């Protein structure tokens, strides 16, 4: 299973940017009581294939104020930044359904039944991020307590150019094939998106030991869960197609019919569930500071 990871050296640069926005020495030279609190802004998304509501925690502190129901998201909430352990619990139960440490690792390994997931660098103070709880493709023998997985990406919330919207697409359906997201009657917006991936992301390859190369072409904080500028659309339908057969995959509730992407706005589209049984679900969330 391939999940998103970011090179350690990238974070060093963006942390410097984050502190620059706080006027560097002015922040450090001021009295502690006069310093504005630093936190990372994180949108929490329940993208699980099951319908249970969940809570998100940074370490042992619950971040959300109310349970995040299936296929719903919060606004951007303040969380710990840097090296952070994010956890999820289900309903009123306090046992962790997922628990991952983000940050502090320069070595990247995808989770297998023998190796633990080495997450990307952690959330950055004053930056915007989205944390998705998603279904695992298969259980981990090393961490059997992690029923679910967590995917953290950085959100580029700069406005699109005039007349455009920004959209990104993620495939969180463990049993789905690689898919294309298309506008009905038009070409693909995103192509060949595998489970656990975003359309158009920088591709990270792994060797037999599960390690990424020392350098990855095109990798930056903006290319992990990248947004794509498209023409604004009104009342048009999106289709999810098998990349191999180009067969349109049914979406429960016709949630991709009559879709509007407004100029100047930023969206994430994701699918989850299973092509069989209850079928695939599709969700559109809007990003704003």
C-alpha positions as CSV (number, residue, x, y, z in Angstrom):
1,X,0.0,0.0,0.0
2,X,1.4,3.3,-1.0
3,X,0.8,6.4,1.1
4,X,2.0,9.9,0.8
5,X,5.4,10.8,2.1
6,X,7.5,14.0,2.0
7,X,11.3,14.5,1.9
8,X,12.8,15.6,5.2
9,X,14.8,18.4,3.7
10,X,11.7,20.0,2.3
11,X,10.4,20.7,5.7
12,X,13.5,22.6,6.8
13,X,12.9,25.1,4.1
14,X,9.2,25.6,4.8
15,X,9.6,25.8,8.5
16,X,11.9,28.8,7.9
17,X,9.2,30.4,5.8
18,X,6.7,29.8,8.6
19,X,8.8,31.6,11.1
20,X,9.6,34.4,8.6
21,X,5.8,35.1,8.5
22,X,6.1,35.7,12.3
23,X,8.9,38.3,11.7
24,X,11.7,36.0,12.9
25,X,13.7,37.8,15.6
26,X,10.7,39.9,16.7
27,X,8.9,36.7,17.7
28,X,11.9,35.3,19.5
29,X,12.9,38.5,21.2
30,X,9.4,39.3,22.6
31,X,8.3,38.2,26.0
32,X,6.7,34.8,26.1
33,X,3.3,36.3,27.1
34,X,3.4,38.6,24.1
35,X,4.0,35.9,21.5
36,X,1.1,34.7,19.5
37,X,0.5,31.0,19.9
38,X,1.9,28.9,17.0
39,X,-0.2,26.0,15.7
40,X,-0.7,24.1,12.5
41,X,-4.1,24.4,10.8
42,X,-5.5,21.0,10.0
43,X,-8.8,20.0,8.4
44,X,-10.0,16.6,9.6
45,X,-11.8,14.3,7.2
46,X,-13.5,11.0,7.9
47,X,-12.9,9.2,4.6
48,X,-13.3,5.7,6.0
49,X,-15.3,3.1,4.1
50,X,-17.4,2.3,7.2
51,X,-20.0,4.7,8.5
52,X,-18.8,5.1,12.1
53,X,-18.2,8.6,13.4
54,X,-14.7,9.3,14.7
55,X,-12.6,11.6,16.8
56,X,-9.1,12.9,16.0
57,X,-6.4,13.5,18.6
58,X,-3.0,15.1,18.6
59,X,-1.2,12.9,21.1
60,X,-3.9,12.6,23.8
61,X,-5.8,15.9,23.1
62,X,-9.0,15.7,21.1
63,X,-8.9,18.2,18.3
64,X,-12.4,18.2,17.0
65,X,-15.3,19.4,19.3
66,X,-17.9,17.0,17.9
67,X,-17.7,13.6,16.3
68,X,-16.7,13.7,12.6
69,X,-19.3,11.7,10.8
70,X,-18.8,9.5,7.7
71,X,-17.6,11.5,4.6
72,X,-17.6,14.8,6.5
73,X,-14.9,17.3,7.4
74,X,-14.2,20.0,9.9
75,X,-13.0,23.4,9.2
76,X,-9.3,24.2,9.8
77,X,-8.6,23.5,13.5
78,X,-5.5,24.4,15.5
79,X,-3.3,21.4,16.3
80,X,0.2,20.7,17.5
81,X,2.9,21.2,14.9
82,X,6.3,19.5,14.3
83,X,6.6,15.9,15.3
84,X,3.1,14.8,16.1
85,X,1.3,11.6,16.9
86,X,-2.2,11.7,15.4
87,X,-4.7,9.2,16.7
88,X,-8.4,8.4,15.9
89,X,-11.1,6.8,18.1
90,X,-14.5,5.6,17.1
91,X,-17.7,6.9,18.6
92,X,-17.5,7.0,22.5
93,X,-14.8,4.3,22.5
94,X,-11.4,5.5,23.7
95,X,-9.3,2.8,22.1
96,X,-7.2,3.9,19.1
97,X,-8.3,2.8,15.6
98,X,-5.3,4.4,14.1
99,X,-2.1,5.9,15.6
100,X,0.7,7.4,13.5
101,X,3.6,9.7,14.1
102,X,4.2,12.4,11.5
103,X,7.5,14.2,11.4
104,X,11.1,13.6,12.5
105,X,11.9,10.9,10.0
106,X,14.4,11.3,7.1
107,X,13.8,7.7,5.9
108,X,10.7,6.7,4.1
109,X,9.0,3.3,4.2
110,X,5.6,2.3,3.2
111,X,3.7,0.1,5.6
112,X,3.7,-3.6,5.0
113,X,3.0,-6.6,7.1
114,X,6.6,-6.5,8.3
115,X,7.6,-2.8,8.3
116,X,5.9,0.1,10.1
117,X,4.7,3.2,8.1
118,X,7.3,6.0,8.3
119,X,5.1,9.1,7.9
120,X,6.0,12.3,6.1
121,X,7.2,15.3,8.0
122,X,4.8,16.8,10.4
123,X,2.4,19.7,10.2
124,X,4.0,23.1,10.0
125,X,3.1,26.1,12.1
126,X,0.8,28.5,10.3
127,X,0.5,26.2,7.3
128,X,-2.8,24.6,6.3
129,X,-3.1,20.8,6.0
130,X,-5.7,18.1,5.6
131,X,-5.6,14.8,7.6
132,X,-7.7,12.0,6.1
133,X,-8.7,8.8,8.0
134,X,-8.9,6.1,5.4
135,X,-9.5,2.4,5.2
136,X,-6.5,0.1,5.0
137,X,-6.1,-2.3,2.1
138,X,-4.9,-5.1,4.5
139,X,-4.0,-5.3,8.2
140,X,-0.5,-4.9,9.5
141,X,1.1,-7.7,11.4
142,X,3.5,-5.3,13.0
143,X,0.8,-2.8,14.1
144,X,-2.4,-4.9,14.3
145,X,-4.1,-2.2,16.4
146,X,-4.1,0.2,13.4
147,X,-7.4,-0.7,11.8
148,X,-7.3,2.5,9.7
149,X,-4.6,4.6,8.1
150,X,-4.0,8.3,8.2
151,X,-2.9,10.5,5.3
152,X,-1.6,14.0,5.9
153,X,-1.1,16.5,3.0
154,X,-0.3,20.2,2.8
155,X,-2.9,22.5,1.4
156,X,-1.9,25.2,-1.1
157,X,-4.7,27.7,-0.5
158,X,-3.5,30.4,-2.8
159,X,-6.3,31.7,-5.0
160,X,-6.6,30.3,-8.6
161,X,-6.4,32.6,-11.5
162,X,-9.5,34.5,-12.7
163,X,-12.2,32.2,-14.0
164,X,-10.6,29.1,-12.6
165,X,-11.3,26.7,-9.6
166,X,-8.7,24.5,-7.9
167,X,-9.6,20.8,-7.5
168,X,-7.7,17.8,-6.3
169,X,-8.8,14.1,-6.4
170,X,-8.0,11.2,-4.1
171,X,-8.8,7.4,-4.4
172,X,-9.4,6.1,-0.9
173,X,-11.4,3.0,-2.1
174,X,-9.2,-0.1,-1.2
175,X,-10.9,-2.4,-3.7
176,X,-11.2,0.0,-6.6
177,X,-9.0,-0.2,-9.6
178,X,-6.8,2.7,-10.8
179,X,-9.3,5.4,-11.8
180,X,-9.8,8.5,-13.9
181,X,-11.9,11.4,-12.8
182,X,-13.6,13.0,-15.9
183,X,-16.1,15.6,-16.7
184,X,-19.0,13.9,-18.6
185,X,-18.5,14.5,-22.3
186,X,-15.0,15.8,-21.8
187,X,-11.5,14.3,-21.2
188,X,-10.0,13.2,-17.9
189,X,-9.3,15.8,-15.2
190,X,-7.1,13.3,-13.3
191,X,-5.8,10.0,-14.8
192,X,-4.7,6.6,-13.4
193,X,-5.1,7.4,-9.7
194,X,-4.3,4.4,-7.6
195,X,-5.7,3.6,-4.1
196,X,-4.1,5.8,-1.5
197,X,-3.0,8.4,-4.0
198,X,-3.9,11.8,-5.3
199,X,-4.2,12.7,-8.9
200,X,-1.1,14.4,-10.3
201,X,1.0,13.8,-7.2
202,X,4.8,13.5,-7.3
203,X,5.5,9.8,-7.7
204,X,7.6,8.1,-5.0
205,X,9.1,4.7,-5.8
206,X,10.4,2.2,-3.3
207,X,13.2,-0.4,-3.4
208,X,12.8,-4.0,-2.2
209,X,13.5,-2.8,1.4
210,X,10.6,-0.2,1.3
211,X,12.9,2.8,1.1
212,X,12.5,5.8,-1.2
213,X,15.4,7.3,-3.2
214,X,17.5,10.1,-1.7
215,X,16.1,12.6,-4.1
216,X,12.6,12.6,-5.7
217,X,12.1,14.8,-8.9
218,X,9.3,17.3,-8.5
219,X,8.7,16.7,-4.8
220,X,7.7,19.6,-2.6
221,X,5.0,20.4,-0.1
222,X,2.7,21.4,-3.0
223,X,3.0,18.2,-4.9
224,X,1.9,15.7,-2.3
225,X,-1.8,16.3,-2.5
226,X,-1.7,18.8,-5.4
227,X,-4.6,21.0,-6.6
228,X,-5.2,21.5,-10.3
229,X,-6.6,24.6,-11.8
230,X,-9.6,23.9,-14.1
231,X,-12.2,26.1,-15.7
232,X,-15.2,26.9,-13.4
233,X,-18.1,24.6,-14.2
234,X,-21.8,24.8,-13.3
235,X,-24.3,21.8,-13.0
236,X,-22.1,19.3,-14.8
237,X,-21.5,15.7,-13.9
238,X,-18.3,14.0,-12.9
239,X,-17.5,10.4,-13.7
240,X,-15.2,7.9,-12.1
241,X,-13.9,5.5,-14.7
242,X,-11.7,2.4,-14.5
243,X,-8.4,3.6,-16.1
244,X,-8.0,0.2,-17.8
245,X,-11.5,-0.4,-19.2
246,X,-12.9,3.1,-19.2
247,X,-16.1,1.7,-17.7
248,X,-18.0,4.2,-15.5
249,X,-18.0,3.0,-11.9
250,X,-21.4,3.6,-10.2
251,X,-21.4,6.2,-7.4
252,X,-23.9,5.8,-4.6
253,X,-26.5,8.6,-4.4
254,X,-25.4,10.2,-7.7
255,X,-23.2,12.6,-5.6
256,X,-21.2,13.6,-8.7
257,X,-24.2,14.7,-10.7
258,X,-24.9,18.4,-11.2
259,X,-21.6,19.5,-9.7
260,X,-20.6,23.1,-9.6
261,X,-17.0,24.3,-9.1
262,X,-17.1,28.1,-8.6
263,X,-14.4,30.4,-9.9
264,X,-11.9,31.3,-7.1
265,X,-12.8,28.4,-4.9
266,X,-10.8,25.3,-3.9
267,X,-12.1,21.7,-3.7
268,X,-11.1,18.2,-2.8
269,X,-13.0,15.2,-4.4
270,X,-12.4,11.7,-2.9
271,X,-13.9,8.3,-3.4
272,X,-14.1,5.5,-0.8
273,X,-16.2,2.4,-0.2
274,X,-16.1,-0.6,-2.5
275,X,-17.2,-1.1,-6.1
276,X,-19.2,-4.2,-4.9
277,X,-21.6,-4.3,-2.0
278,X,-22.8,-0.9,-1.0
279,X,-20.8,0.6,-3.8
280,X,-18.4,3.6,-4.1
281,X,-19.1,6.9,-2.4
282,X,-17.9,10.2,-3.6
283,X,-17.5,13.3,-1.5
284,X,-16.7,16.9,-2.4
285,X,-15.3,19.2,0.3
286,X,-14.5,22.9,0.0
287,X,-11.4,24.6,1.4
288,X,-11.3,28.1,2.9
289,X,-9.2,29.7,5.6
